[in-house]
Amino acid sequence: MNRKHLLAEYEKLVQLADKLSRQLATCREIIEVMITGIYHGRVEWHQKTISEVISAILDIQYALEWELRMIEAHKAFLARLIDRNNGIH
């Protein structure tokens, strides 16, 4: 792979990591809004429904976090290759 291709791949990973970070923030926000709504009595779902929704959101959040970690590792690897191809050690 040439340096230009490596940089393009790295940029794609940066954009994907940004997207996943925003999705993770949304998951946290949804849970916070639900819990606040429950506390203030604005959410009147059955306890089982609340548990299932929060569990589903947490599953999504954990999957996104895992994917983000893999992307960060891939970015680190590419950065090292780019530096090596650029003569930086």
C-alpha positions as YAML, in Angstrom:
chain: A
units: angstrom
residues:
- id: 1
  name: MET
  ca: [0.00, 0.00, 0.00]
- id: 2
  name: ASN
  ca: [1.24, 3.44, -0.80]
- id: 3
  name: ARG
  ca: [1.10, 6.36, 1.62]
- id: 4
  name: LYS
  ca: [-1.80, 8.04, -0.19]
- id: 5
  name: HIS
  ca: [-3.92, 4.89, 0.11]
- id: 6
  name: LEU
  ca: [-3.01, 4.51, 3.79]
- id: 7
  name: LEU
  ca: [-3.98, 8.13, 4.49]
- id: 8
  name: ALA
  ca: [-7.32, 7.66, 2.71]
- id: 9
  name: GLU
  ca: [-8.02, 4.53, 4.76]
- id: 10
  name: TYR
  ca: [-7.05, 6.35, 7.95]
- id: 11
  name: GLU
  ca: [-9.43, 9.21, 7.10]
- id: 12
  name: LYS
  ca: [-12.29, 6.73, 6.58]
- id: 13
  name: LEU
  ca: [-11.56, 5.26, 10.02]
- id: 14
  name: VAL
  ca: [-11.53, 8.72, 11.61]
- id: 15
  name: GLN
  ca: [-14.94, 9.48, 10.11]
- id: 16
  name: LEU
  ca: [-16.33, 6.12, 11.21]
- id: 17
  name: ALA
  ca: [-14.96, 6.61, 14.73]
- id: 18
  name: ASP
  ca: [-16.63, 10.04, 14.88]
- id: 19
  name: LYS
  ca: [-19.94, 8.53, 13.77]
- id: 20
  name: LEU
  ca: [-19.71, 5.78, 16.38]
- id: 21
  name: SER
  ca: [-18.84, 8.30, 19.08]
- id: 22
  name: ARG
  ca: [-21.96, 10.29, 18.23]
- id: 23
  name: GLN
  ca: [-24.07, 7.12, 18.31]
- id: 24
  name: LEU
  ca: [-22.63, 6.21, 21.72]
- id: 25
  name: ALA
  ca: [-23.47, 9.68, 23.02]
- id: 26
  name: THR
  ca: [-27.02, 9.23, 21.71]
- id: 27
  name: CYS
  ca: [-27.36, 5.91, 23.56]
- id: 28
  name: ARG
  ca: [-26.24, 7.54, 26.81]
- id: 29
  name: GLU
  ca: [-28.62, 10.45, 26.23]
- id: 30
  name: ILE
  ca: [-31.58, 8.14, 25.57]
- id: 31
  name: ILE
  ca: [-30.95, 6.22, 28.78]
- id: 32
  name: GLU
  ca: [-30.58, 9.46, 30.75]
- id: 33
  name: VAL
  ca: [-33.81, 10.87, 29.30]
- id: 34
  name: MET
  ca: [-35.66, 7.64, 30.09]
- id: 35
  name: ILE
  ca: [-34.40, 7.51, 33.66]
- id: 36
  name: THR
  ca: [-35.20, 11.19, 34.21]
- id: 37
  name: GLY
  ca: [-38.64, 10.65, 32.69]
- id: 38
  name: ILE
  ca: [-39.28, 7.69, 34.97]
- id: 39
  name: TYR
  ca: [-38.13, 9.64, 38.02]
- id: 40
  name: HIS
  ca: [-40.40, 12.58, 37.21]
- id: 41
  name: GLY
  ca: [-43.33, 10.34, 36.29]
- id: 42
  name: ARG
  ca: [-43.38, 11.25, 32.59]
- id: 43
  name: VAL
  ca: [-42.68, 7.64, 31.54]
- id: 44
  name: GLU
  ca: [-45.32, 5.24, 32.76]
- id: 45
  name: TRP
  ca: [-44.23, 2.01, 31.10]
- id: 46
  name: HIS
  ca: [-44.39, -1.35, 32.77]
- id: 47
  name: GLN
  ca: [-41.18, -2.19, 34.65]
- id: 48
  name: LYS
  ca: [-40.46, -5.13, 32.30]
- id: 49
  name: THR
  ca: [-40.76, -2.87, 29.26]
- id: 50
  name: ILE
  ca: [-38.40, -0.32, 30.79]
- id: 51
  name: SER
  ca: [-35.87, -3.06, 31.61]
- id: 52
  name: GLU
  ca: [-36.08, -4.49, 28.08]
- id: 53
  name: VAL
  ca: [-35.63, -1.10, 26.43]
- id: 54
  name: ILE
  ca: [-32.65, -0.19, 28.62]
- id: 55
  name: SER
  ca: [-31.14, -3.64, 28.07]
- id: 56
  name: ALA
  ca: [-31.49, -3.28, 24.29]
- id: 57
  name: ILE
  ca: [-29.89, 0.17, 24.35]
- id: 58
  name: LEU
  ca: [-27.02, -1.14, 26.50]
- id: 59
  name: ASP
  ca: [-26.48, -4.04, 24.07]
- id: 60
  name: ILE
  ca: [-26.26, -1.54, 21.22]
- id: 61
  name: GLN
  ca: [-23.93, 0.66, 23.25]
- id: 62
  name: TYR
  ca: [-21.58, -2.23, 24.08]
- id: 63
  name: ALA
  ca: [-21.48, -3.30, 20.42]
- id: 64
  name: LEU
  ca: [-20.67, 0.25, 19.34]
- id: 65
  name: GLU
  ca: [-17.96, 0.54, 22.00]
- id: 66
  name: TRP
  ca: [-16.38, -2.74, 20.84]
- id: 67
  name: GLU
  ca: [-16.44, -1.59, 17.22]
- id: 68
  name: LEU
  ca: [-14.95, 1.78, 18.22]
- id: 69
  name: ARG
  ca: [-12.11, 0.05, 20.08]
- id: 70
  name: MET
  ca: [-11.33, -2.07, 17.02]
- id: 71
  name: ILE
  ca: [-11.32, 1.03, 14.82]
- id: 72
  name: GLU
  ca: [-9.00, 2.85, 17.23]
- id: 73
  name: ALA
  ca: [-6.62, -0.13, 17.15]
- id: 74
  name: HIS
  ca: [-6.74, -0.19, 13.36]
- id: 75
  name: LYS
  ca: [-6.10, 3.57, 13.26]
- id: 76
  name: ALA
  ca: [-3.06, 3.15, 15.51]
- id: 77
  name: PHE
  ca: [-1.72, 0.41, 13.25]
- id: 78
  name: LEU
  ca: [-2.26, 2.52, 10.12]
- id: 79
  name: ALA
  ca: [-0.66, 5.56, 11.76]
- id: 80
  name: ARG
  ca: [2.40, 3.47, 12.46]
- id: 81
  name: LEU
  ca: [2.53, 2.27, 8.85]
- id: 82
  name: ILE
  ca: [2.11, 5.81, 7.57]
- id: 83
  name: ASP
  ca: [4.92, 7.06, 9.82]
- id: 84
  name: ARG
  ca: [7.14, 4.19, 8.72]
- id: 85
  name: ASN
  ca: [6.45, 4.95, 5.05]
- id: 86
  name: ASN
  ca: [7.21, 8.62, 5.70]
- id: 87
  name: GLY
  ca: [10.63, 7.86, 7.16]
- id: 88
  name: ILE
  ca: [9.62, 8.74, 10.74]
- id: 89
  name: HIS
  ca: [10.69, 6.17, 13.34]
...
